[in-house]
Amino acid sequence: MRIGNLIVAASAASLVHALGVGVSESGAEFGSSIPGTLGTDYTWPDTSKIQVLRDDGMNVFRIPFLMERLAPNQMTGSLDATYLKDLKSVCPHPMDGHTILTNASVDCPSRH
């Protein structure tokens, strides 16, 4: 391998580390039943599987959720305590250099 190829490979590896490599952990944003039933209409990502990905070098995790479940009555209303607790429990703690992107999906805009 030529030195130029080594420099390019090292630069690419540094860029990937700086920008992050990640996955989208879907589940909580699915289902048309609002508020729905956990395990039937929607699910949360398995934190043990997230840990495996962290151990393998992933450092960015997108956790989408359904806004209608978090604020079931109106967008500016009270948050559903159980749904919020479940969302928070999915986020790896401590963060140690990992990025969590929570992404609110709005399934039925006409409801709000």
N, C-alpha and C positions, 0 to 999 in steps of 0.2 A: 504494500500500500504506500502510495506516495505521500509526502508530508502535506501537500495541498489537500488531499482527501482527508487526512487526519484532522487538519484544521477545520475543514468544513463540517466533519462529523462532530467534533468537539463544540463548534459554534451552534450546530443544530441541537445538540443535547442540552446546552446551556439555555437556548431559547425555549425549548420545551419545558425545562424546569422553571424558567422565569414566568412563562405564560400559563403554565398549568396543563395538566392532562386530566380529563374527567369524564363523568358519565351523568346521564339523566336517570334518576330513580323514580320512575312513574308509578302511579297507583292511586294516590289520594285524590287526583283530579278526575278520575273516571266515574262513570255511572250517571244515569239521568234521574235517579230517585234522590230528591232533596228533602230532608237532610241525608237520608240514606242510612244504611246499617253497615257498620264496620265488619268486614269479612264477607259481606254479601254483595253490597253495592260498590264498595271501594276498599282499598287496603293501603297500609303504610309500608314503605320499604323495610326490609329486614335489616336491622342494624348490624347483625353479625356478618351479613354479606357486604355491607358497606365497609366494615372493618377489614375484610379480606381484600377488598379493592384498595383501601388505604395502605395496607401492608405491601401490596404489589406496586405501589408508587403513584396511584391516583391521588390528586390533591384538589380537585374541583368537583363538587357534587351539586347537581340541580335537583331540588326537591319541589316539584309542582304540587299545588293544592287547589281546591275549588273554593273560590271566594264565597259562594252561596252557602257552603257548609261552615265556614269560619264566621261569617256574619249572616245568619239565616233569615233575619227579619228585614233588614235593610243595610245598605253599604255603610251607613254611619251608625248603625245600631250596636248593641252589645255583642261581644265576641262569644262564641260557644266555647266554654272553658275546657271541655273534654277534647274537642277537636284541636284547640290551641295547644293543650298539654301534649297530645299525640304528635303534633307537628314539631314541637320543641324537643321531644324525646328522640326524634329521628336524627337530629343534628348532632354530629359527633362532638363529644367534649372530652378533653380540651381540644381546641382547634389546632394547636401546634402547626401552623403554616398551611392549614387546609382552608379552602374557601367553600362556603355553603351559599348557594343561590336559591333562595325561596322564590317561587314563581306563582303568583296568583292567577288562576285561570277563571274566567267568567263564562259560565256555560249558558246562562239564560239572561241576557241583559234586560229583557222586558220585565223581569221580576222586580227590578229595582228602579 
